[in-house]
Amino acid sequence: MGQKIDPDLWSDDAKPHLMGGRLPSGEIVFPMPQGDAAKDVEPYKLSRHGTLWSWTSQGFLPKEPYEGPGSGPDEGPPDFVPFLLGYVELPGEVIVESRIVDATLDDLTLGMPLEFCIVPFNATHDTYAFRPMRSAQEKAA
């Protein structure tokens, strides 16, 4: 595994969780606020499981700086690989924007169960994503 793209984005547990924050009002937010905005906000491990709320395919090169597939020293925009983006509802917590991996656009359906995972971002760093649940046993894990 590479380094995290942000050291505070997910926990270092055996089964990592995205790190959100619980505001004094009880509202859950993501990501965990930083600096002065973090005053009185408690770190909060978000659920590893959610449902697909909305999605799209990123079929064009994002604005710079882009460091995903197709952006290495020997690669360029002609090698850009489209990817899936979605909003994942973590019930009772928050809706998170995320890459969707291990699926095609045709696989995705409204409300489908997804699970948190860590994937390569570039040659040296990892990021988070969500992927379709494989079985009911995985959801219990």
C-alpha positions in Angstrom: 0.0 0.0 0.0 1.1 3.6 -0.6 0.8 6.6 1.6 -2.6 8.1 2.3 -3.5 11.2 0.1 -4.5 12.8 3.4 -3.2 11.3 6.7 -6.5 12.0 8.5 -8.9 10.8 5.8 -9.4 7.3 7.2 -8.6 5.3 10.3 -5.6 3.0 10.6 -7.7 0.1 11.9 -7.4 -3.4 10.4 -10.7 -2.6 8.7 -10.3 1.2 8.1 -13.2 3.7 8.2 -13.5 7.1 6.7 -13.1 9.7 9.4 -15.9 12.3 9.7 -16.8 14.5 12.6 -19.7 14.9 15.0 -20.6 18.5 15.5 -21.8 19.7 18.9 -25.4 19.7 17.4 -25.0 15.9 16.8 -24.8 16.3 13.0 -22.2 14.1 11.2 -20.0 15.7 8.6 -17.3 14.5 6.2 -14.5 15.1 6.0 -13.4 15.8 9.6 -13.0 19.6 9.9 -9.5 20.9 10.4 -8.0 23.9 12.2 -10.4 26.4 13.9 -13.4 24.6 12.2 -12.6 21.5 14.3 -13.2 23.2 17.6 -15.7 21.1 19.6 -16.0 18.5 16.8 -15.5 14.9 17.8 -13.7 12.5 15.4 -16.3 10.0 14.1 -15.7 6.7 12.3 -18.2 6.5 9.4 -19.9 3.3 8.5 -18.0 1.1 6.0 -21.3 0.3 4.2 -23.7 2.4 2.4 -26.0 2.6 -0.6 -25.6 4.3 -4.0 -27.5 7.5 -4.0 -26.4 9.0 -7.4 -23.6 8.4 -9.9 -21.9 9.4 -13.2 -19.0 8.5 -15.3 -16.0 11.0 -15.4 -15.4 10.6 -19.1 -13.1 13.6 -19.5 -9.8 14.7 -18.0 -10.4 16.7 -14.8 -8.8 20.1 -14.3 -5.2 20.2 -13.2 -3.6 19.0 -11.1 -4.8 15.6 -12.1 -2.8 12.7 -10.7 -4.9 9.6 -11.5 -4.5 7.0 -14.3 -3.1 8.6 -17.4 -1.1 11.2 -15.6 2.3 9.6 -14.9 5.6 10.8 -16.3 5.3 8.5 -19.3 1.6 9.0 -19.7 -0.5 11.9 -20.8 -4.1 13.0 -21.5 -4.5 10.6 -24.4 -4.1 7.7 -21.9 -6.8 9.1 -19.6 -9.0 6.3 -18.2 -12.6 7.3 -17.5 -13.8 6.5 -13.9 -17.0 6.3 -12.0 -18.0 8.8 -9.3 -21.0 8.5 -7.0 -22.6 9.8 -3.9 -22.8 7.1 -1.3 -25.4 7.4 1.5 -24.1 6.2 4.9 -27.5 5.7 6.6 -28.0 8.0 9.6 -24.7 9.7 9.0 -23.9 11.6 5.8 -23.7 11.3 2.0 -20.1 11.0 0.7 -18.8 11.7 -2.7 -16.5 8.9 -3.8 -14.9 7.0 -6.7 -16.8 3.8 -7.5 -14.5 0.8 -8.3 -14.9 -2.8 -9.4 -18.0 -2.0 -11.4 -19.1 -0.6 -14.8 -21.6 2.1 -15.4 -24.1 -0.6 -16.4 -23.6 -2.4 -13.1 -24.8 0.5 -11.0 -28.3 0.8 -9.7 -30.0 3.2 -7.3 -29.8 2.0 -3.7 -27.3 -0.8 -4.4 -25.2 -1.7 -1.4 -21.6 -0.5 -1.4 -18.6 -1.0 0.8 -15.6 1.2 1.7 -12.2 0.3 0.3 -8.8 1.7 -0.3 -7.4 1.9 -3.8 -4.2 3.3 -5.5 -4.5 7.0 -6.3 -1.1 7.2 -8.1 2.3 5.5 -8.0 2.9 6.5 -4.4 -0.4 7.3 -2.7 -3.7 5.6 -1.9 -7.2 7.1 -1.8 -10.6 5.8 -0.7 -13.4 4.5 -2.9 -16.6 2.4 -2.6 -17.3 -0.9 -4.4 -20.4 -3.1 -4.8 -20.9 -5.5 -1.9 -20.0 -9.0 -2.8 -22.2 -10.9 -0.4 -24.3 -10.6 2.8 -21.3 -12.0 4.7 -19.1 -9.0 3.7 -21.8 -6.6 5.1 -21.6 -8.3 8.5 -17.8 -8.0 8.6 
